[in-house]
Amino acid sequence: MNRDAEHSCQVVVTDEDIYQAMKEIPGYLDITVGDFREVYQVAFRNALERLREVIP
């Protein structure tokens, strides 16, 4: 996957998207929007790396 293709399929997750998702999850979440965004970015980067290993 080249860099242009990677940027062309980006989906922006806004703070409002995160906040709404957190409200939809039952129970108490002890995490801030910023904490979630940091975890999400690392997880997304890890997923991209995993895909790069299997796509020739």
C-alpha distance matrix in Angstrom:
0.0 3.8 6.7 8.3 6.3 6.7 10.2 11.0 11.0 13.0 16.4 19.1 21.5 24.8 27.7 29.7 27.1 27.4 31.2 31.6 29.6 31.8 34.9 33.9 33.7 37.2 38.9 38.5 35.2 35.9 32.8 32.3 29.7 28.5 28.4 26.4 23.9 23.5 23.1 20.6 18.4 18.6 18.0 14.9 13.5 14.6 13.1 9.5 10.3 11.9 9.1 6.9 10.3 10.8 7.8 8.5
3.8 0.0 3.8 5.6 5.4 6.3 8.9 10.1 11.3 13.1 16.7 19.1 21.9 24.9 27.8 29.9 27.7 28.2 31.9 32.5 30.9 33.0 36.1 35.4 35.4 39.1 40.6 40.0 36.6 37.1 33.8 32.9 30.1 28.7 28.9 27.2 24.3 23.9 24.1 21.7 19.0 19.5 19.6 16.4 14.6 16.4 15.5 11.7 12.4 14.7 12.4 9.9 13.2 14.3 11.4 11.4
6.7 3.8 0.0 3.8 5.5 5.0 6.3 8.6 10.3 11.1 14.9 16.7 19.6 22.3 25.1 27.4 25.6 26.0 29.6 30.5 29.2 31.2 34.2 33.9 34.1 37.8 39.1 38.3 34.8 35.1 31.6 30.4 27.6 25.9 26.5 25.0 21.9 21.5 22.2 19.9 16.9 17.8 18.4 15.2 13.3 15.8 15.4 11.6 12.8 15.7 13.8 11.7 15.2 16.7 14.3 14.7
8.3 5.6 3.8 0.0 3.8 5.4 5.2 6.1 8.9 10.3 14.0 16.0 19.4 21.9 25.1 27.0 25.2 26.2 29.6 30.3 29.2 31.6 34.3 34.0 34.5 38.3 39.9 39.2 35.9 36.4 32.9 31.5 28.4 27.0 28.0 26.3 23.0 23.2 24.1 21.4 18.6 20.1 20.6 17.0 15.8 18.6 17.6 14.0 15.8 18.3 15.9 14.3 18.0 18.9 16.0 16.5
6.3 5.4 5.5 3.8 0.0 3.8 5.5 5.1 6.5 9.0 12.5 15.3 18.4 21.3 24.6 26.3 24.0 25.0 28.6 28.9 27.5 30.1 32.8 32.1 32.5 36.3 38.1 37.8 34.5 35.4 32.1 31.0 27.8 26.9 27.6 25.5 22.5 23.0 23.3 20.2 18.0 19.4 19.2 15.5 14.8 17.2 15.5 12.1 14.3 16.2 13.4 12.4 16.1 16.3 13.4 14.4
6.7 6.3 5.0 5.4 3.8 0.0 3.8 5.6 5.7 6.8 10.4 12.8 15.7 18.7 21.8 23.7 21.4 22.1 25.7 26.3 24.8 27.1 30.0 29.5 29.7 33.4 35.1 34.5 31.2 31.9 28.5 27.5 24.5 23.4 24.0 21.9 19.0 19.2 19.5 16.6 14.2 15.7 15.6 11.9 11.2 13.8 12.4 9.1 11.6 13.8 11.5 10.8 14.6 15.5 13.2 14.8
10.2 8.9 6.3 5.2 5.5 3.8 0.0 3.8 5.5 5.4 9.1 10.8 14.1 16.7 19.9 21.8 20.0 21.0 24.4 25.1 24.2 26.4 29.2 29.0 29.6 33.4 35.0 34.3 31.0 31.6 28.1 26.5 23.3 22.2 23.4 21.5 18.2 18.8 19.8 16.8 14.3 16.5 16.9 13.2 12.8 16.0 15.0 11.9 14.6 17.1 15.1 14.5 18.3 19.2 17.0 18.5
11.0 10.1 8.6 6.1 5.1 5.6 3.8 0.0 3.8 5.7 8.9 11.4 14.8 17.4 21.0 22.3 20.3 21.8 25.2 25.3 24.5 27.2 29.6 29.1 30.0 33.8 35.8 35.4 32.3 33.3 29.9 28.4 25.0 24.4 25.7 23.4 20.3 21.5 22.2 18.9 16.9 19.3 19.1 15.3 15.5 18.4 16.7 13.9 16.9 18.8 16.2 16.0 19.8 20.0 17.4 19.0
11.0 11.3 10.3 8.9 6.5 5.7 5.5 3.8 0.0 3.8 6.5 9.8 12.7 15.8 19.3 20.4 17.9 19.3 22.8 22.7 21.5 24.3 26.8 26.0 26.8 30.6 32.7 32.5 29.5 30.7 27.5 26.4 23.0 22.8 23.7 21.1 18.3 19.7 19.9 16.4 15.0 17.3 16.5 12.8 13.7 16.2 14.1 11.8 15.2 16.6 14.0 14.7 18.3 18.2 16.0 18.3
13.0 13.1 11.1 10.3 9.0 6.8 5.4 5.7 3.8 0.0 3.8 6.3 9.4 12.4 15.8 17.3 15.0 16.2 19.7 20.0 19.0 21.6 24.2 23.8 24.6 28.3 30.2 29.7 26.6 27.6 24.3 22.9 19.5 19.1 20.3 17.8 14.9 16.4 16.9 13.5 12.0 14.8 14.4 10.8 11.9 15.0 13.4 11.5 15.0 16.8 14.9 15.7 19.3 19.7 18.1 20.5
16.4 16.7 14.9 14.0 12.5 10.4 9.1 8.9 6.5 3.8 0.0 3.8 6.4 9.5 13.0 14.0 11.5 13.1 16.5 16.5 15.6 18.4 20.7 20.3 21.4 25.2 27.2 26.9 24.0 25.3 22.1 20.6 17.1 17.4 18.7 15.9 13.3 15.6 16.0 12.4 11.8 15.0 14.4 11.1 13.3 16.1 14.3 13.4 17.1 18.4 16.8 18.2 21.6 21.8 20.5 23.3
19.1 19.1 16.7 16.0 15.3 12.8 10.8 11.4 9.8 6.3 3.8 0.0 3.8 6.1 9.7 11.0 9.3 10.9 14.0 14.5 14.3 16.7 19.0 19.2 20.5 24.2 26.0 25.2 22.2 23.3 19.9 18.0 14.3 14.5 16.4 14.0 11.1 13.7 14.9 11.6 11.0 14.7 14.7 12.0 14.0 17.1 16.1 15.5 18.8 20.5 19.5 20.7 24.0 24.7 23.6 26.3
21.5 21.9 19.6 19.4 18.4 15.7 14.1 14.8 12.7 9.4 6.4 3.8 0.0 3.8 6.8 8.1 6.0 7.1 10.4 11.1 10.7 12.9 15.3 15.7 16.9 20.6 22.2 21.4 18.5 19.7 16.5 14.7 11.1 11.9 13.6 10.9 8.6 11.8 12.7 9.6 10.1 13.8 13.5 11.6 14.3 16.9 16.1 16.3 19.6 20.9 20.3 22.1 25.0 25.7 25.1 28.1
24.8 24.9 22.3 21.9 21.3 18.7 16.7 17.4 15.8 12.4 9.5 6.1 3.8 0.0 3.8 5.2 5.1 6.5 8.6 9.9 10.8 12.5 14.4 15.6 17.1 20.6 22.0 20.9 18.2 19.1 15.9 13.5 9.7 10.8 13.4 11.3 9.1 12.6 14.2 11.7 12.3 16.0 16.3 14.8 17.2 20.0 19.5 19.8 22.9 24.4 24.0 25.6 28.5 29.3 28.7 31.7
27.7 27.8 25.1 25.1 24.6 21.8 19.9 21.0 19.3 15.8 13.0 9.7 6.8 3.8 0.0 3.8 5.4 5.1 6.1 8.5 9.8 10.5 12.3 14.3 15.6 18.8 19.7 18.2 15.5 16.1 13.0 10.2 6.5 8.2 11.1 9.5 8.1 11.7 13.4 11.9 13.0 16.4 16.9 16.2 18.6 21.1 21.1 21.8 24.6 26.0 26.1 27.8 30.5 31.5 31.3 34.3
29.7 29.9 27.4 27.0 26.3 23.7 21.8 22.3 20.4 17.3 14.0 11.0 8.1 5.2 3.8 0.0 3.8 5.4 5.0 6.0 8.4 9.7 10.5 12.3 14.5 17.6 18.9 17.9 15.9 17.2 14.6 12.2 8.9 11.5 14.0 12.1 11.4 15.1 16.3 14.5 16.1 19.4 19.4 18.6 21.4 23.7 23.2 24.0 27.1 28.2 28.0 29.9 32.7 33.3 33.0 36.1
27.1 27.7 25.6 25.2 24.0 21.4 20.0 20.3 17.9 15.0 11.5 9.3 6.0 5.1 5.4 3.8 0.0 3.8 5.5 5.2 6.2 8.6 10.0 10.7 12.7 16.2 18.1 17.6 15.4 17.2 14.7 13.0 9.7 12.3 14.0 11.2 10.6 14.4 14.9 12.5 14.4 17.7 17.0 16.0 19.2 21.2 20.3 21.3 24.5 25.3 24.9 27.1 29.8 30.2 29.9 33.2
27.4 28.2 26.0 26.2 25.0 22.1 21.0 21.8 19.3 16.2 13.1 10.9 7.1 6.5 5.1 5.4 3.8 0.0 3.8 5.5 5.1 6.1 8.7 9.9 10.9 14.3 15.6 14.6 12.0 13.6 11.0 9.5 6.4 9.3 10.5 7.7 7.9 11.6 11.8 10.1 12.5 15.4 14.9 14.7 17.8 19.5 19.0 20.5 23.4 24.1 24.3 26.6 28.9 29.6 29.7 33.1
31.2 31.9 29.6 29.6 28.6 25.7 24.4 25.2 22.8 19.7 16.5 14.0 10.4 8.6 6.1 5.0 5.5 3.8 0.0 3.8 5.5 5.1 6.3 8.8 10.3 13.1 14.1 13.0 11.0 12.6 10.6 8.9 6.6 10.2 11.7 9.7 10.6 14.1 14.5 13.4 15.9 18.6 18.2 18.4 21.4 23.0 22.7 24.3 27.0 27.7 28.1 30.3 32.6 33.3 33.5 36.9
31.6 32.5 30.5 30.3 28.9 26.3 25.1 25.3 22.7 20.0 16.5 14.5 11.1 9.9 8.5 6.0 5.2 5.5 3.8 0.0 3.8 5.4 5.1 6.4 9.0 12.0 13.9 13.8 12.5 15.0 13.5 12.4 10.2 13.8 15.0 12.4 13.3 16.9 16.8 15.2 17.9 20.6 19.7 19.5 22.8 24.3 23.4 25.1 28.1 28.4 28.4 30.9 33.2 33.5 33.6 37.0
29.6 30.9 29.2 29.2 27.5 24.8 24.2 24.5 21.5 19.0 15.6 14.3 10.7 10.8 9.8 8.4 6.2 5.1 5.5 3.8 0.0 3.8 5.4 5.1 6.6 10.2 12.3 12.5 10.9 13.7 12.3 12.1 10.2 13.6 13.8 10.7 12.1 15.5 14.6 12.9 16.0 18.3 16.9 17.0 20.5 21.6 20.5 22.5 25.4 25.4 25.6 28.3 30.4 30.5 30.9 34.5
31.8 33.0 31.2 31.6 30.1 27.1 26.4 27.2 24.3 21.6 18.4 16.7 12.9 12.5 10.5 9.7 8.6 6.1 5.1 5.4 3.8 0.0 3.8 5.4 5.4 8.4 9.5 9.0 7.3 10.1 9.1 9.4 8.6 12.2 12.0 9.5 11.8 14.8 13.9 13.2 16.5 18.4 17.3 18.1 21.4 22.2 21.7 24.0 26.6 26.6 27.3 30.0 31.7 32.2 32.9 36.5
34.9 36.1 34.2 34.3 32.8 30.0 29.2 29.6 26.8 24.2 20.7 19.0 15.3 14.4 12.3 10.5 10.0 8.7 6.3 5.1 5.4 3.8 0.0 3.8 5.6 7.5 9.1 9.2 9.0 12.0 11.8 11.9 11.3 15.1 15.3 13.1 15.3 18.4 17.7 16.9 20.1 22.2 21.0 21.7 25.1 25.9 25.2 27.5 30.1 30.1 30.5 33.3 35.2 35.4 36.0 39.6
33.9 35.4 33.9 34.0 32.1 29.5 29.0 29.1 26.0 23.8 20.3 19.2 15.7 15.6 14.3 12.3 10.7 9.9 8.8 6.4 5.1 5.4 3.8 0.0 3.8 6.2 9.2 10.7 10.7 14.2 14.1 14.7 13.9 17.5 17.3 14.6 16.7 19.7 18.4 17.2 20.6 22.6 20.8 21.3 24.9 25.5 24.3 26.7 29.5 29.0 29.2 32.3 34.0 33.8 34.5 38.2
33.7 35.4 34.1 34.5 32.5 29.7 29.6 30.0 26.8 24.6 21.4 20.5 16.9 17.1 15.6 14.5 12.7 10.9 10.3 9.0 6.6 5.4 5.6 3.8 0.0 3.8 6.5 8.2 8.1 11.9 12.3 13.8 13.7 17.0 16.1 13.4 16.2 18.7 16.8 16.1 19.8 21.2 19.2 20.4 23.9 23.9 23.0 25.8 28.2 27.5 28.2 31.3 32.7 32.6 33.7 37.4
37.2 39.1 37.8 38.3 36.3 33.4 33.4 33.8 30.6 28.3 25.2 24.2 20.6 20.6 18.8 17.6 16.2 14.3 13.1 12.0 10.2 8.4 7.5 6.2 3.8 0.0 3.8 6.9 8.6 12.3 13.8 15.7 16.3 19.7 18.5 16.3 19.3 21.6 19.7 19.4 23.2 24.2 22.3 23.8 27.2 27.0 26.2 29.1 31.4 30.5 31.4 34.6 35.7 35.6 36.8 40.6
38.9 40.6 39.1 39.9 38.1 35.1 35.0 35.8 32.7 30.2 27.2 26.0 22.2 22.0 19.7 18.9 18.1 15.6 14.1 13.9 12.3 9.5 9.1 9.2 6.5 3.8 0.0 3.8 6.6 9.8 12.2 14.6 16.1 19.1 17.6 16.1 19.5 21.3 19.5 20.0 23.6 24.4 22.8 24.7 27.9 27.6 27.2 30.3 32.3 31.5 32.8 35.8 36.8 37.0 38.5 42.2
38.5 40.0 38.3 39.2 37.8 34.5 34.3 35.4 32.5 29.7 26.9 25.2 21.4 20.9 18.2 17.9 17.6 14.6 13.0 13.8 12.5 9.0 9.2 10.7 8.2 6.9 3.8 0.0 3.8 6.3 9.1 11.6 13.7 16.5 14.9 14.1 17.6 19.2 17.7 18.7 22.1 22.8 21.8 23.9 26.8 26.7 26.8 29.8 31.6 31.2 32.7 35.5 36.5 37.1 38.6 42.2
35.2 36.6 34.8 35.9 34.5 31.2 31.0 32.3 29.5 26.6 24.0 22.2 18.5 18.2 15.5 15.9 15.4 12.0 11.0 12.5 10.9 7.3 9.0 10.7 8.1 8.6 6.6 3.8 0.0 3.8 5.6 8.4 10.5 13.0 11.2 10.4 14.0 15.4 13.9 15.1 18.5 19.1 18.3 20.5 23.2 23.2 23.6 26.5 28.2 28.0 29.6 32.2 33.3 34.2 35.6 39.1
35.9 37.1 35.1 36.4 35.4 31.9 31.6 33.3 30.7 27.6 25.3 23.3 19.7 19.1 16.1 17.2 17.2 13.6 12.6 15.0 13.7 10.1 12.0 14.2 11.9 12.3 9.8 6.3 3.8 0.0 3.8 7.0 10.1 11.8 9.7 10.2 13.7 14.4 13.4 15.4 18.3 18.7 18.6 21.0 23.3 23.4 24.3 27.1 28.4 28.6 30.5 32.8 33.8 35.1 36.6 40.0
32.8 33.8 31.6 32.9 32.1 28.5 28.1 29.9 27.5 24.3 22.1 19.9 16.5 15.9 13.0 14.6 14.7 11.0 10.6 13.5 12.3 9.1 11.8 14.1 12.3 13.8 12.2 9.1 5.6 3.8 0.0 3.8 6.7 8.1 6.0 6.6 10.1 10.8 10.3 12.2 14.9 15.6 15.8 18.1 20.2 20.7 21.8 24.2 25.7 26.2 28.0 30.1 31.4 32.7 34.0 37.3
32.3 32.9 30.4 31.5 31.0 27.5 26.5 28.4 26.4 22.9 20.6 18.0 14.7 13.5 10.2 12.2 13.0 9.5 8.9 12.4 12.1 9.4 11.9 14.7 13.8 15.7 14.6 11.6 8.4 7.0 3.8 0.0 3.8 5.3 5.0 6.2 8.6 9.9 10.7 12.2 14.2 15.7 16.4 18.1 20.1 21.2 22.3 24.2 26.0 27.0 28.4 30.3 32.0 33.5 34.4 37.5
29.7 30.1 27.6 28.4 27.8 24.5 23.3 25.0 23.0 19.5 17.1 14.3 11.1 9.7 6.5 8.9 9.7 6.4 6.6 10.2 10.2 8.6 11.3 13.9 13.7 16.3 16.1 13.7 10.5 10.1 6.7 3.8 0.0 3.8 5.5 5.1 6.1 8.7 10.0 10.3 12.2 14.4 15.1 16.0 18.2 19.9 20.6 22.2 24.3 25.5 26.5 28.3 30.3 31.7 32.2 35.4
28.5 28.7 25.9 27.0 26.9 23.4 22.2 24.4 22.8 19.1 17.4 14.5 11.9 10.8 8.2 11.5 12.3 9.3 10.2 13.8 13.6 12.2 15.1 17.5 17.0 19.7 19.1 16.5 13.0 11.8 8.1 5.3 3.8 0.0 3.8 5.4 5.0 6.3 8.7 9.8 10.6 12.6 14.2 15.2 16.6 18.5 19.9 21.1 22.8 24.4 25.7 27.1 29.1 30.9 31.4 34.3
28.4 28.9 26.5 28.0 27.6 24.0 23.4 25.7 23.7 20.3 18.7 16.4 13.6 13.4 11.1 14.0 14.0 10.5 11.7 15.0 13.8 12.0 15.3 17.3 16.1 18.5 17.6 14.9 11.2 9.7 6.0 5.0 5.5 3.8 0.0 3.8 5.5 5.2 6.3 8.6 10.0 11.0 12.4 14.2 15.7 16.8 18.4 20.2 21.5 22.8 24.5 26.1 27.7 29.5 30.5 33.5
26.4 27.2 25.0 26.3 25.5 21.9 21.5 23.4 21.1 17.8 15.9 14.0 10.9 11.3 9.5 12.1 11.2 7.7 9.7 12.4 10.7 9.5 13.1 14.6 13.4 16.3 16.1 14.1 10.4 10.2 6.6 6.2 5.1 5.4 3.8 0.0 3.8 5.4 5.1 5.9 8.5 10.0 10.3 11.9 14.1 15.2 16.1 18.1 19.9 20.8 22.2 24.1 25.8 27.3 28.1 31.3
23.9 24.3 21.9 23.0 22.5 19.0 18.2 20.3 18.3 14.9 13.3 11.1 8.6 9.1 8.1 11.4 10.6 7.9 10.6 13.3 12.1 11.8 15.3 16.7 16.2 19.3 19.5 17.6 14.0 13.7 10.1 8.6 6.1 5.0 5.5 3.8 0.0 3.8 5.5 5.0 6.1 8.7 9.8 10.3 12.2 14.1 15.1 16.3 18.3 19.8 20.9 22.4 24.5 26.1 26.5 29.6
23.5 23.9 21.5 23.2 23.0 19.2 18.8 21.5 19.7 16.4 15.6 13.7 11.8 12.6 11.7 15.1 14.4 11.6 14.1 16.9 15.5 14.8 18.4 19.7 18.7 21.6 21.3 19.2 15.4 14.4 10.8 9.9 8.7 6.3 5.2 5.4 3.8 0.0 3.8 5.5 5.2 6.4 8.6 9.9 10.8 12.5 14.3 15.6 16.8 18.6 20.2 21.3 23.2 25.2 25.9 28.8
23.1 24.1 22.2 24.1 23.3 19.5 19.8 22.2 19.9 16.9 16.0 14.9 12.7 14.2 13.4 16.3 14.9 11.8 14.5 16.8 14.6 13.9 17.7 18.4 16.8 19.7 19.5 17.7 13.9 13.4 10.3 10.7 10.0 8.7 6.3 5.1 5.5 3.8 0.0 3.8 5.5 5.3 6.1 8.5 10.0 10.6 12.3 14.3 15.5 16.5 18.4 20.1 21.5 23.3 24.4 27.5
20.6 21.7 19.9 21.4 20.2 16.6 16.8 18.9 16.4 13.5 12.4 11.6 9.6 11.7 11.9 14.5 12.5 10.1 13.4 15.2 12.9 13.2 16.9 17.2 16.1 19.4 20.0 18.7 15.1 15.4 12.2 12.2 10.3 9.8 8.6 5.9 5.0 5.5 3.8 0.0 3.8 5.5 5.1 5.9 8.5 9.8 10.3 12.1 14.2 15.1 16.3 18.2 20.1 21.5 22.2 25.4
18.4 19.0 16.9 18.6 18.0 14.2 14.3 16.9 15.0 12.0 11.8 11.0 10.1 12.3 13.0 16.1 14.4 12.5 15.9 17.9 16.0 16.5 20.1 20.6 19.8 23.2 23.6 22.1 18.5 18.3 14.9 14.2 12.2 10.6 10.0 8.5 6.1 5.2 5.5 3.8 0.0 3.8 5.5 5.1 6.1 8.6 9.8 10.6 12.4 14.2 15.3 16.5 18.7 20.5 20.9 23.8
18.6 19.5 17.8 20.1 19.4 15.7 16.5 19.3 17.3 14.8 15.0 14.7 13.8 16.0 16.4 19.4 17.7 15.4 18.6 20.6 18.3 18.4 22.2 22.6 21.2 24.2 24.4 22.8 19.1 18.7 15.6 15.7 14.4 12.6 11.0 10.0 8.7 6.4 5.3 5.5 3.8 0.0 3.8 5.5 5.1 6.2 8.7 10.0 10.7 12.4 14.4 15.4 16.9 19.1 20.1 22.9
18.0 19.6 18.4 20.6 19.2 15.6 16.9 19.1 16.5 14.4 14.4 14.7 13.5 16.3 16.9 19.4 17.0 14.9 18.2 19.7 16.9 17.3 21.0 20.8 19.2 22.3 22.8 21.8 18.3 18.6 15.8 16.4 15.1 14.2 12.4 10.3 9.8 8.6 6.1 5.1 5.5 3.8 0.0 3.8 5.5 5.0 6.2 8.7 9.9 10.5 12.4 14.3 15.6 17.2 18.4 21.6
14.9 16.4 15.2 17.0 15.5 11.9 13.2 15.3 12.8 10.8 11.1 12.0 11.6 14.8 16.2 18.6 16.0 14.7 18.4 19.5 17.0 18.1 21.7 21.3 20.4 23.8 24.7 23.9 20.5 21.0 18.1 18.1 16.0 15.2 14.2 11.9 10.3 9.9 8.5 5.9 5.1 5.5 3.8 0.0 3.8 5.4 5.0 6.2 8.7 9.8 10.6 12.3 14.5 15.8 16.4 19.5
13.5 14.6 13.3 15.8 14.8 11.2 12.8 15.5 13.7 11.9 13.3 14.0 14.3 17.2 18.6 21.4 19.2 17.8 21.4 22.8 20.5 21.4 25.1 24.9 23.9 27.2 27.9 26.8 23.2 23.3 20.2 20.1 18.2 16.6 15.7 14.1 12.2 10.8 10.0 8.5 6.1 5.1 5.5 3.8 0.0 3.8 5.4 5.1 6.3 8.7 9.9 10.6 12.7 14.8 15.4 18.0
14.6 16.4 15.8 18.6 17.2 13.8 16.0 18.4 16.2 15.0 16.1 17.1 16.9 20.0 21.1 23.7 21.2 19.5 23.0 24.3 21.6 22.2 25.9 25.5 23.9 27.0 27.6 26.7 23.2 23.4 20.7 21.2 19.9 18.5 16.8 15.2 14.1 12.5 10.6 9.8 8.6 6.2 5.0 5.4 3.8 0.0 3.8 5.4 5.1 6.2 8.7 9.9 10.9 13.0 14.5 17.3
13.1 15.5 15.4 17.6 15.5 12.4 15.0 16.7 14.1 13.4 14.3 16.1 16.1 19.5 21.1 23.2 20.3 19.0 22.7 23.4 20.5 21.7 25.2 24.3 23.0 26.2 27.2 26.8 23.6 24.3 21.8 22.3 20.6 19.9 18.4 16.1 15.1 14.3 12.3 10.3 9.8 8.7 6.2 5.0 5.4 3.8 0.0 3.8 5.4 5.0 6.2 8.6 10.0 11.1 12.3 15.6
9.5 11.7 11.6 14.0 12.1 9.1 11.9 13.9 11.8 11.5 13.4 15.5 16.3 19.8 21.8 24.0 21.3 20.5 24.3 25.1 22.5 24.0 27.5 26.7 25.8 29.1 30.3 29.8 26.5 27.1 24.2 24.2 22.2 21.1 20.2 18.1 16.3 15.6 14.3 12.1 10.6 10.0 8.7 6.2 5.1 5.4 3.8 0.0 3.8 5.4 5.1 6.1 8.8 10.2 10.4 13.3
10.3 12.4 12.8 15.8 14.3 11.6 14.6 16.9 15.2 15.0 17.1 18.8 19.6 22.9 24.6 27.1 24.5 23.4 27.0 28.1 25.4 26.6 30.1 29.5 28.2 31.4 32.3 31.6 28.2 28.4 25.7 26.0 24.3 22.8 21.5 19.9 18.3 16.8 15.5 14.2 12.4 10.7 9.9 8.7 6.3 5.1 5.4 3.8 0.0 3.8 5.4 5.0 6.4 9.1 10.1 12.5
11.9 14.7 15.7 18.3 16.2 13.8 17.1 18.8 16.6 16.8 18.4 20.5 20.9 24.4 26.0 28.2 25.3 24.1 27.7 28.4 25.4 26.6 30.1 29.0 27.5 30.5 31.5 31.2 28.0 28.6 26.2 27.0 25.5 24.4 22.8 20.8 19.8 18.6 16.5 15.1 14.2 12.4 10.5 9.8 8.7 6.2 5.0 5.4 3.8 0.0 3.8 5.5 5.3 6.9 9.0 11.9
9.1 12.4 13.8 15.9 13.4 11.5 15.1 16.2 14.0 14.9 16.8 19.5 20.3 24.0 26.1 28.0 24.9 24.3 28.1 28.4 25.6 27.3 30.5 29.2 28.2 31.4 32.8 32.7 29.6 30.5 28.0 28.4 26.5 25.7 24.5 22.2 20.9 20.2 18.4 16.3 15.3 14.4 12.4 10.6 9.9 8.7 6.2 5.1 5.4 3.8 0.0 3.8 5.3 5.4 6.1 9.5
6.9 9.9 11.7 14.3 12.4 10.8 14.5 16.0 14.7 15.7 18.2 20.7 22.1 25.6 27.8 29.9 27.1 26.6 30.3 30.9 28.3 30.0 33.3 32.3 31.3 34.6 35.8 35.5 32.2 32.8 30.1 30.3 28.3 27.1 26.1 24.1 22.4 21.3 20.1 18.2 16.5 15.4 14.3 12.3 10.6 9.9 8.6 6.1 5.0 5.5 3.8 0.0 3.8 5.6 5.3 7.5
10.3 13.2 15.2 18.0 16.1 14.6 18.3 19.8 18.3 19.3 21.6 24.0 25.0 28.5 30.5 32.7 29.8 28.9 32.6 33.2 30.4 31.7 35.2 34.0 32.7 35.7 36.8 36.5 33.3 33.8 31.4 32.0 30.3 29.1 27.7 25.8 24.5 23.2 21.5 20.1 18.7 16.9 15.6 14.5 12.7 10.9 10.0 8.8 6.4 5.3 5.3 3.8 0.0 3.8 5.9 7.6
10.8 14.3 16.7 18.9 16.3 15.5 19.2 20.0 18.2 19.7 21.8 24.7 25.7 29.3 31.5 33.3 30.2 29.6 33.3 33.5 30.5 32.2 35.4 33.8 32.6 35.6 37.0 37.1 34.2 35.1 32.7 33.5 31.7 30.9 29.5 27.3 26.1 25.2 23.3 21.5 20.5 19.1 17.2 15.8 14.8 13.0 11.1 10.2 9.1 6.9 5.4 5.6 3.8 0.0 3.8 6.3
7.8 11.4 14.3 16.0 13.4 13.2 17.0 17.4 16.0 18.1 20.5 23.6 25.1 28.7 31.3 33.0 29.9 29.7 33.5 33.6 30.9 32.9 36.0 34.5 33.7 36.8 38.5 38.6 35.6 36.6 34.0 34.4 32.2 31.4 30.5 28.1 26.5 25.9 24.4 22.2 20.9 20.1 18.4 16.4 15.4 14.5 12.3 10.4 10.1 9.0 6.1 5.3 5.9 3.8 0.0 3.8
8.5 11.4 14.7 16.5 14.4 14.8 18.5 19.0 18.3 20.5 23.3 26.3 28.1 31.7 34.3 36.1 33.2 33.1 36.9 37.0 34.5 36.5 39.6 38.2 37.4 40.6 42.2 42.2 39.1 40.0 37.3 37.5 35.4 34.3 33.5 31.3 29.6 28.8 27.5 25.4 23.8 22.9 21.6 19.5 18.0 17.3 15.6 13.3 12.5 11.9 9.5 7.5 7.6 6.3 3.8 0.0
